[in-house]
Amino acid sequence: MKLISHFADFLRDTVNLNQTRIDNLEASVESIKTFIKDSNWEPRVWKHVEQGSWAHKTIIRPVEGKEFDADLLVIVEPVEGWTAAQYITSLGEIFKESGVYKDKVELWDYCVTITYAGDRKIDVAPCVRGRKVDGQLEVCNQTSDTFERTEPVAYTNWFNAQNGFSGSNSFRKVTRLIKYLRDIREDFECPSVLLTTLIGERIAWSDKGSDAFKDVPTTLKTIIGRLDDWMQARETKPKVANPELTSEDLASSLSQEGYASLRDTIHEARGKIDAAYAQSGRYDSITAWREVFGDKFAKSVTVLSKVLMAEEQEFDEDENLLLAGIVKSDAAHDDRIVDLVGRVGRWLWKPSFDRPNHMTKPIWPSADIVSDQVRVHAIWRATRNAPVGREIEDFEELAPTGGLWFDVTVNEGMPLPEGFYVRYRITNTGAVAIALRKGRGGFETPQEGTKRWEELEYRGVHLTEAFIVRRADGRLVGQSAPFHVVIR
């Protein structure tokens, strides 16, 4: 069974890089660009280019607290007389001389890596333009002191074209899923660029509009099936050419033993994916998909298992058709959004809906690391001072009576420590709130310790986020994911 809604939840809650990390990454990259521009580094910078998973929008959330990485190419004009190694070492030196970066920098073969401990790494790679041939790009290998051809923009364009052959961006989503599968398994080792290419070559222009790519689970089944067929027909490690630079063998770093292990892993994964897809019972299908992706797939299965077993049909509708005429660009969504979220599930609520235009941006400067280990909790009470209440879940549907006490914890349930304070961003959406000019979207102060009271009034899906600020320097050090309040 396809379980489309569970795949959407799984991607959003577990696989996709969350918005806080994306914001932190983009802020760090802008700071690095500015630093290089204002430094005395001799090469003249032509432009900066995103590369790899970041450019392809397939970067995933790190597994088990590991760091995620992003690649930034610094394309420069050649310096007369410089060797390849000089571009790397000289760039490393300017970072090492900086009070901001000196403890974060490390030099590798092709790049200078800036590490933000426990969170992210940014690989800054010099790329020389037009050294021998006008417009030709070359990366610098410090170890061998050689220049090597590269085509990062062309490769990204190729990947985007492959994604365009699938429906609803399903190919890009499946690429993230397969990367996640690689990261949670000990026997699945494959460099990202090789894995991306192997996946990308399994779809072609003739697949556009095909039912084999109409949704995420179907695309996953198709891609893994085709990849397994291709690898089973090749017992000896083949050459995998860069589709935009055919002289480059992307499989060159993979040994025959490593290829054989990867071949076996893909074959095993194919069997499990086919079995899960073929399951007719919803609960049995969830169990089978968890054999592929682990217990974080369909995390609500423990709570909902009896309901799921009683259901006989998978909900399978196109989300864009469901939302047509309901979602508004000014967040004044039609009242029917509440009914749809209640009937179909929270997967229908897209991440972009969490950033309406009337929402105020954070007003504090960000620390080097802005943690996402911040969680909003909600307790419903009939009145503000009622003696009893009950805990509310994210996206739980509520009547427009009483109100919610919001509170915050950090690092898996710990109270906010001394030296920090919290501010809540309360943002309303829906036709009623927007018409009454009650969309708010600003920052609110707790009324009792770290707790904030909000009454339930307007039909719609509303957002509460917690922002943690360090008192010593007024910097933002933590931000929660939105907590969704659904008022019927």
N, C-alpha and C positions, 0 to 999 in steps of 0.2 A: 504494500500500500504506500502511496506517495507521501501522505502526511505533510502536505504543503505548508500548513500553518505552523507545524512544529519545526520545520526547516527554517521558516522565516524567524521564529523566536530564537532558534539555536544560532543562526547567523548573527542576529542583532545582539543577543545577550552574552554569547560565548566566543564566537569566532571573529567578528568584525572588530577592528580597532575602534575603541570608544571615542566619542567626540572630544573628551577632555584631553586624551593623549594626542589626538590629531591637532588640537589647538596648541598644545605645548610644543609639539614637533614643529609646527609652522612658525611659532614665535622664536624657537631656538634657531631655526634655519635663517630667519630674517636677521637675527642678531649676528650669526656667523657671517652672513653676506656683508653686513655693515662693517663688521670687524675687519674683514679682508680688504674691503674698499678703503677704509681709513688707515690701513697699515702701510708700512713701507715695503711691502712685498714687491719685488721688481717686475714680474710679469704683468702685462696690461690685461685686465679681465674684459673679455668680450661679452659673455653672458653666463648665467647659471642655468643648469638643466637638471631636473629631477630624473632619477634613473631607477631601474629595477622595480620592485614591488610597489614602492611609493608612486612612481610614475604610472604604473599599470593599475593602480587602485586595488591591488590584491594583498596589501600588507595586512597582517592579522594580529590579533591580540596575543601577546606573549603567553606561553603556557607555563603554569606553575611559577609565576613571579619572575620569569626570566626577562631580560631586556629585549626590546624590539629594535631593529635598525632600519635606517633609511640612507639612501645614497644620493649625494649631491655632487654633480660634476661642475667644476669651475673651468670653463672654457677660456683659454688665454691665447694671446698672440705669442709666437715664439720669441725667445730671447737669444740673440746671437751668441753662439759659442756654448750654450748651456747643454749639459747632458740630461738624459731622462731622470736620473737620480736627483739632480739638483732641484727639479721642480718639487719633488716630494720633501726632501730634506729642508729646503728653504721655507716651504710652507709650514712644516713642522716647527721650525725655529720661531717663527713669529707667534705661533700659538703658545709655545713654551715660555716665551718672554712676557706673556700676558698674565696679569694677576687673576683674571677671570678664568682662563683656560689652562694654566700651567699644570694643574693637578688632574686635568681631564684628558690630556692629549697622549696619543700613542701612534707611532709610525708603523705602517705595514708596507707590503710590496707595492700596492697601487694607490694608497690613500693615507690620509691623516685621519685618525678616528678620535672623535670627541665623545666621551662617555659621561652620561648623566647617571650616576650610580643607582642601580636598582630599577632603572626605568627605560632608558633608551640610549642608543648609539647613533651617531651621525658620521658616516664615512664621507669625507671631503676629498674628492679625487681630482687632481689637476689633469686637464685634457688640452693638448696643444692643437691649435687650428692652423692649417696651412703651412706647416713646417717645410714640406717639400712639394706638395700638390695643393693648389688653391682650394680652400674649403674642406680639405681632408682632415679628419679628426684622429688623434692618437692619444691613448692613455700612456702613462709613464710607469715602467716597471723598475722600481728602485733596486731590487736585488740583482737583476741581470743588466741594469743600466741600459735598457732598450726602450724604444718607442713601439707601440703596438696599435694597429688600426682598430677603430671602434665605430659603431653606428648606433648609438643609443636612441636617438630620436627616431630613426627609421625602424628600429626594433619595436619601440613603443607604438608607432603608427601601425605596424604589422599586427601587434597584439590587439589593438583597438579594432582593427578591421575584422579579426577573427571573432571578437566578442560581438561585433555587429551582425554576425550570421546567426546568432542565437536569439531567442525571444526573451524579453523582459530582463536583459542583462544577466541571464542565467549562466552564461559561460564564465563571466568574471566571478560570480558567486561560487560556482563549482571549483574554480581555481583556488579560492580561499579555503573551501572545504577540504580539498586534497592536501593543501599545505598544512592545514590543521591536523589532518590524519597523519601526515608525516611527522609532525612535531610531538604527537602523543605516543607514537610507537617507537620502540627502541630498535626495531629491525628495518626501519624505513629511512635510508640515508640517500639524499639526492640534492645537489646544489639547486638553489631556487631557479636560476636561469635555465638550467637543463630541464628541470621539472616543468617549468612554464612552457618551454618549447615543445616538449613531448606532448603536453596537454593541448597546446595551441595547434599542433599539426593534425589533431584528430577531428578538426572541424574545417569545412570548406564552404565556398560561396554557394555550392549546390544545396547546402543544408538550410539555407535561409528559408524560413517559413515551415520547416519540417516539424512534424510532431515529435521527433526524436530530441528536440531542443526547446520544447514549449514551456517547460518549467524546471525548477532546480533539481528535484530528485530524478526526473527523466533525463535531464542533461547529464547528471552525475553517472547514471547507469550507462548512458550512451558512450560517454568519454572513457570511462574505465574499461568498458567492454572493448572498445576499439583499440585502446592502448594495450590491453592484455593480448588481443589478437595479434597486434603488430609485434609485441615483444616475444610471444610464444613462437612466432615464425622466425625469430632471430636468436639462436642460442649463443652465438658469439657476439660480443659487444659491437654494435654498429657505430659508424660515425653519425653524429647528430649535428648537422651544419647549422650555423646561425642563419636564419632565413633571409637576413639582410646583409650578411657578410659570409658567403659560403666557404671562404678559406678558413674560417674559424670552426674548429670542432668543439662543441660545447660539452662533449662527453670525454674530452681528453684527460680530465682529472679523475675519472671513474675507472677503477681497475676492472678486470674481467670478473674477479670474485665479487666486487661491489655491484656490478651489473647483474650477475646471476642472483644475488640476494634481492635486488630491486625487482627483478623479473618475477621471482617467487612471491614477493610481497604484493605486487599488483595482482597477480593471479589469485592469491588468497582473498584479497579485498574484493575482487570482482565477484567471487562466489558468495561472499557475505552480503554484498550490495544487491545482487540479483535475488537472493533469498528474501531479504527484507522488503524489496520492492514487490515481490510476488505474494507476500503474505496477505490473506484476505481479511483477517481479524485485526481491528485497529490496535488493540492492546498487544497482541502477538507481534504486530508490525513494529510497534514502539520498542518492544524488547529486542527484536532483531536489529533495528537500526542502532540500538545502544551497543550491540555487539560490534558494530563498525566504529562508532564515534565515542563510546564511553557513556558514563552515567549522566553527563551534562546534557545529553540530547533528551528533549522532552522532560525537563527537570520536574514538571508538575505531575508526572505519571503516578507517583505515590498517592497524591491527593485525589487525582481524578480517575484512578484505575477502574473503579466500579462503573463510573459514567461511561468511560471509553469502551468497556466491554459490552455495555448495553447498546452502544451505537453501531449501526450497520453500514453506514455509508460515509465515505470521506467527503468533506466539504472541499469542493474544487471549483472555484470561480476566479476569474481574472480580477485582481485587486483594482486595476485602473477602471474597469467597467463598473465595479461596485461603488467606487468613489466619485464617478462622474457626476457633476452637478451638486455634489455635497461639500467637497472641500473647497475653501475659498482662500485666495492669496492673502487676504487681510485677517485670516484666522476667524472670521465670522462664519464658521462652518454651520451647515444646515443641521437642525436637530437630529436628523436621521443618523448622523455619525455615532451618536450614543447607542442607538439600537443596533447598528452594524457591529460596533466593537463588542457589544454584549452578545450578539448572536454568532459572529464569526470568530472573534478572539482578538487579543491585543496585537497580533501580528499585522493587522490591517493598519495600525497606527504607525506611519512611517517615521523614521528618525528626523526627517526634515520638518515634520509637524512640531517637533520639540524646540524649534528655533523661529517662532513667529516674529514678524518685523517689529512689533511694538515691544519686544523684550529688550531690556536695558543690558548692555554689555558689562562685564565685570569692571568695577571702578578702581580695583587695586592692582598695582604692579605684580606680576607673577614672580614667584621664587624660581630658582633653577629647576626644581622638581615640584610639580603640582600633583599631589596624590589623588588617585581615584578611589582610594580605600575609605570612602566616606559614604554613609548610608542614611537616608531619611526614613524615619519610622512615623507611623500615624496611629493615634488612638481616637476612636469616635466616642463622643459623649453627648448626651441629650442637651446639656447646657455647659457653659464654660466651667462651672464649679461643681458639676454633678460628681457624686462620689465614686461611681462605677462607670466603666466603659469597656470597649473591646478593640483589639488591634485590627487594623485595616491593611489589606494587601494592596500592592501596586495594581492598578486597573480594576479594583473591586468596585462594583456598581453600588451607588448609595442614593437614598432619597434626599430631597432638599430640606432636611430637618437636622437640627443640632449642628455640630461642628467637629473639627479635628484639632487635636493637640499634636503638633509636629515636634519631633525631637531628632537628634543626630547622634550617631556613633561613628567611631573610626576604627580601622584595623580589626575588622571582624568582631564588632560588638563592644569595643572599649568606649567609655565615656570620653568626652573631649577633655584633654589634659589642661593643666594650668598653663598660662602663657599664650592662649589662643582664644579667639571668639568666633561665633558663627553669625552669619547673616543669611536670611532666606530670600530667595527670589520667587515671588508668587505671581504666576502668569495665568490668566484666564483666557480660554478660547470659546468659540461658539457664538451664534448669532445674538443671543440674549445679552450676554456680557458685553460684547463689542458694541451693540446698539446703545446700551446704557452707559457707554464709556467707562466700563469697569474692567477693561482688559489688564490694567495695572502692568506687571512686568518689571517692577522696580524691586529694590532691596528693602527688607523689613527686619526690624530688631526683635529678638525674643522678648516675651513679656515676663517669663519666669525662668531664670537660669538660661538653659539652652533651648527652652520650649517656646513655641509660637502657636497661638490659637487663631483659627480661621473658621468662620461660619460657612455652612453649605447653603448656597443660594441659587446659582445660575446653572441651568441645564447645559451640559457640555463636558468636554474632557479638559481638565485643568492641570497645571504643572507646579510642583514645588521642588526647589533645588536648595541645597545647603552649600555655602561657601565658607571655608575655614581660613581665617586670617591670623597671622602671627603678630602679637601685640608689639614685639620688640622693634620691628621694622615696617609694620603695616603691609606686608607682602602676602599675597594669596598663596597658600600652601596646600589646599585641598578643595575638591569640588565633587559633589555627588552627581550621580545620574538623576534625571528627573523622576519624581514620584508622581504617578498619574492618578488624579482624582476624577472619577466618572460620576457625574450627577445626572440622574434620570429625570 
